[in-house]
Amino acid sequence: MERDIARILIRREQIEARNRELAAEIAAQYDGDDAGLTLVPILSGSIIFLADLIRLLPVKMKIALVQISTYPGGTTTPGDPHTVLELSGDVTDRHVLVVDDILDSGRTLRRVQAMIHARRPRSVRAVVLLRKPAKAPPDVPVDFVGFDIDDLFVVGYGLDFNDHYRNYPHVAVLHPELLT
């Protein structure tokens, strides 16, 4: 894998430190609220982020899953979101925190938030590991952001290209010739 990486954008140690900060911010948001928290990770990209984040959250929670496909095959341009797995679990009258790997066009997060709102939760918030401010639409609310990045196609720490590189421990940019 290393030979495919053009450069590391965010090192694992930076991600670990920011996850600790995010967990503290999220815990403070829900401190003392007994309504219950349900985390809804958007699969598959958020798996590693979710796993690390929930181990740091001192909050009683449930997990409900949803899977949306936006980057079919080996493409680097997002397509229309396609629901692969409908929202599992009951979120009615619960606080919901959507967990996503990256916010760029906002189509995936917008779709999932609409899906959740239809089930009458008490509140809906979102946390993303990465956000591309140049592309993130203002009508897609995100309450917690790990890192803002330039408009680059990135892999690692759950993010993939053609289902590869999810296990790379850093957020990185591939050599351009691999993306064609």
VOLUM-827212 format. One record per residue (C-alpha): chain; x, y, z. Coordinates in pm, 1 decimal. Example, Ala and Ser with C-alpha at 12.3 -4.5 7.8 and 13.67 -1.06 7.14 Angstrom:
2
{'A' {1230.0 -450.0 780.0}}
{'A' {1367.0 -106.0 714.0}}
This chain:
180
{'A' {0.0 0.0 0.0}}
{'A' {275.9 244.0 89.3}}
{'A' {396.7 267.5 -269.6}}
{'A' {46.7 379.2 -377.7}}
{'A' {48.3 675.9 -139.9}}
{'A' {155.1 1010.8 -285.1}}
{'A' {141.3 1187.7 50.9}}
{'A' {-3.9 1157.1 397.1}}
{'A' {-248.7 1433.2 471.2}}
{'A' {-338.1 1350.8 833.4}}
{'A' {-133.4 1113.3 1046.8}}
{'A' {-286.8 848.2 1271.7}}
{'A' {-157.5 1029.1 1582.3}}
{'A' {-337.1 1349.3 1478.7}}
{'A' {-657.6 1152.3 1423.0}}
{'A' {-628.5 987.3 1765.1}}
{'A' {-580.8 1323.6 1937.1}}
{'A' {-872.5 1481.9 1751.2}}
{'A' {-1096.2 1182.6 1829.9}}
{'A' {-1032.8 1239.1 2200.7}}
{'A' {-1136.1 1603.8 2159.3}}
{'A' {-1445.6 1510.9 1957.3}}
{'A' {-1550.0 1255.6 2218.1}}
{'A' {-1525.3 1519.9 2490.3}}
{'A' {-1730.3 1766.8 2282.2}}
{'A' {-1996.1 1504.8 2208.8}}
{'A' {-2010.5 1385.4 2571.3}}
{'A' {-2060.5 1745.1 2688.8}}
{'A' {-2349.9 1784.7 2443.7}}
{'A' {-2540.0 1487.9 2587.2}}
{'A' {-2428.1 1512.1 2951.0}}
{'A' {-2716.6 1460.3 3191.4}}
{'A' {-2976.5 1393.3 2920.2}}
{'A' {-3161.8 1069.2 2985.8}}
{'A' {-3344.8 1053.6 2651.3}}
{'A' {-3088.6 811.6 2516.0}}
{'A' {-2834.9 841.7 2236.8}}
{'A' {-2828.1 636.9 1918.8}}
{'A' {-2526.9 655.0 1691.6}}
{'A' {-2598.5 598.3 1323.5}}
{'A' {-2277.9 530.6 1130.9}}
{'A' {-2299.5 558.0 755.3}}
{'A' {-2140.0 237.9 632.1}}
{'A' {-1890.1 142.6 518.1}}
{'A' {-1653.3 440.9 530.8}}
{'A' {-1723.3 539.7 890.2}}
{'A' {-1648.7 200.1 1048.7}}
{'A' {-1297.5 275.9 1172.1}}
{'A' {-1388.4 628.1 1283.0}}
{'A' {-1692.0 491.0 1469.3}}
{'A' {-1494.2 213.9 1639.3}}
{'A' {-1232.6 454.3 1769.4}}
{'A' {-1481.7 724.4 1864.4}}
{'A' {-1723.7 507.7 2065.2}}
{'A' {-1443.6 364.8 2277.2}}
{'A' {-1375.2 722.3 2388.9}}
{'A' {-1738.6 821.8 2454.0}}
{'A' {-1844.7 787.3 2819.1}}
{'A' {-2210.7 796.4 2713.7}}
{'A' {-2469.8 518.0 2726.3}}
{'A' {-2563.1 454.1 2363.2}}
{'A' {-2717.4 230.7 2104.2}}
{'A' {-2608.4 184.0 1744.5}}
{'A' {-2837.5 172.0 1441.1}}
{'A' {-2684.4 102.8 1101.3}}
{'A' {-2741.7 245.1 755.7}}
{'A' {-2544.2 182.3 437.2}}
{'A' {-2536.5 425.1 149.3}}
{'A' {-2330.2 382.6 -167.5}}
{'A' {-2209.8 702.6 -332.4}}
{'A' {-1878.6 615.8 -500.5}}
{'A' {-1953.1 307.8 -712.8}}
{'A' {-1655.3 93.5 -813.0}}
{'A' {-1334.8 276.1 -889.8}}
{'A' {-1478.2 623.1 -934.4}}
{'A' {-1351.0 933.2 -753.7}}
{'A' {-1658.9 1141.9 -832.3}}
{'A' {-1963.1 1098.4 -610.2}}
{'A' {-2278.1 974.9 -777.3}}
{'A' {-2633.9 981.2 -654.9}}
{'A' {-2660.1 813.4 -314.9}}
{'A' {-2810.5 466.7 -323.6}}
{'A' {-2949.0 306.1 -7.5}}
{'A' {-2798.1 -39.0 38.2}}
{'A' {-2918.8 -98.7 396.6}}
{'A' {-3218.3 88.2 540.5}}
{'A' {-3185.0 234.8 888.1}}
{'A' {-3186.8 -43.5 1146.6}}
{'A' {-3309.1 22.3 1497.2}}
{'A' {-3569.2 250.3 1651.0}}
{'A' {-3467.5 615.4 1683.9}}
{'A' {-3807.9 751.8 1783.5}}
{'A' {-3776.9 1010.2 2062.9}}
{'A' {-3403.1 943.9 2096.8}}
{'A' {-3110.1 1174.0 2033.7}}
{'A' {-2936.7 1063.1 1715.9}}
{'A' {-2576.5 1128.5 1619.3}}
{'A' {-2498.4 1046.2 1257.3}}
{'A' {-2135.3 938.9 1212.1}}
{'A' {-1982.6 983.7 867.3}}
{'A' {-1633.9 968.4 724.3}}
{'A' {-1642.5 1271.5 494.0}}
{'A' {-1868.1 1560.6 399.2}}
{'A' {-1820.1 1688.5 48.3}}
{'A' {-2132.2 1718.9 -171.4}}
{'A' {-2362.6 1655.8 125.8}}
{'A' {-2593.0 1423.3 -67.2}}
{'A' {-2529.9 1117.7 150.2}}
{'A' {-2562.7 1299.7 481.3}}
{'A' {-2873.0 1486.6 359.7}}
{'A' {-3035.8 1155.6 261.7}}
{'A' {-2958.1 989.1 594.6}}
{'A' {-3072.1 1289.5 798.9}}
{'A' {-3404.8 1291.7 608.9}}
{'A' {-3441.9 917.1 671.7}}
{'A' {-3388.7 973.7 1044.6}}
{'A' {-3614.4 1281.0 1070.6}}
{'A' {-3899.7 1074.0 923.5}}
{'A' {-3878.0 848.8 1232.2}}
{'A' {-3936.4 1134.2 1479.1}}
{'A' {-3614.6 1146.3 1685.3}}
{'A' {-3573.8 1390.3 1971.4}}
{'A' {-3273.7 1548.0 1796.2}}
{'A' {-3039.6 1480.8 1505.7}}
{'A' {-2677.5 1588.8 1503.6}}
{'A' {-2383.6 1482.0 1289.8}}
{'A' {-2012.5 1421.1 1333.4}}
{'A' {-1777.4 1383.8 1038.2}}
{'A' {-1411.9 1295.2 1039.2}}
{'A' {-1340.1 1512.0 735.5}}
{'A' {-1513.8 1808.9 575.3}}
{'A' {-1435.4 1980.4 247.1}}
{'A' {-1545.0 2339.6 321.1}}
{'A' {-1518.9 2439.1 -44.6}}
{'A' {-1786.7 2181.8 -134.1}}
{'A' {-1989.4 2126.7 184.4}}
{'A' {-2336.0 2275.3 133.3}}
{'A' {-2460.3 2510.2 406.7}}
{'A' {-2798.9 2334.3 423.4}}
{'A' {-2641.8 2011.5 554.4}}
{'A' {-2581.5 2066.4 925.0}}
{'A' {-2273.5 1915.7 1087.3}}
{'A' {-2220.8 1970.5 1456.6}}
{'A' {-1879.1 1813.0 1508.1}}
{'A' {-1592.1 1811.5 1255.8}}
{'A' {-1264.1 1629.1 1289.7}}
{'A' {-1065.2 1805.0 1017.7}}
{'A' {-1129.0 2045.0 732.4}}
{'A' {-940.7 1945.9 417.4}}
{'A' {-893.6 2072.9 64.4}}
{'A' {-1099.3 1925.7 -217.9}}
{'A' {-886.2 1613.7 -261.1}}
{'A' {-976.4 1249.5 -309.7}}
{'A' {-845.5 1079.9 3.5}}
{'A' {-814.5 724.5 131.0}}
{'A' {-729.6 556.2 457.7}}
{'A' {-883.9 538.9 802.5}}
{'A' {-1199.6 388.8 653.5}}
{'A' {-1204.6 582.4 327.7}}
{'A' {-1151.6 373.9 18.4}}
{'A' {-1079.9 367.8 -350.3}}
{'A' {-1248.1 70.5 -517.2}}
{'A' {-1285.8 -91.7 -171.9}}
{'A' {-911.0 -75.1 -101.4}}
{'A' {-707.1 131.5 147.7}}
{'A' {-973.6 142.7 424.1}}
{'A' {-718.7 -18.4 656.5}}
{'A' {-445.7 237.7 585.8}}
{'A' {-395.2 405.6 926.9}}
{'A' {-354.6 763.4 799.9}}
{'A' {-564.2 983.9 570.8}}
{'A' {-368.7 1004.3 248.4}}
{'A' {-372.7 1099.4 -117.7}}
{'A' {-301.1 834.4 -378.8}}
{'A' {-66.0 879.5 -673.6}}
{'A' {-281.5 1038.9 -947.6}}
{'A' {-208.7 764.1 -1202.7}}
{'A' {-386.0 512.7 -976.7}}
{'A' {-709.6 710.1 -1002.1}}
{'A' {-745.6 686.2 -1378.2}}
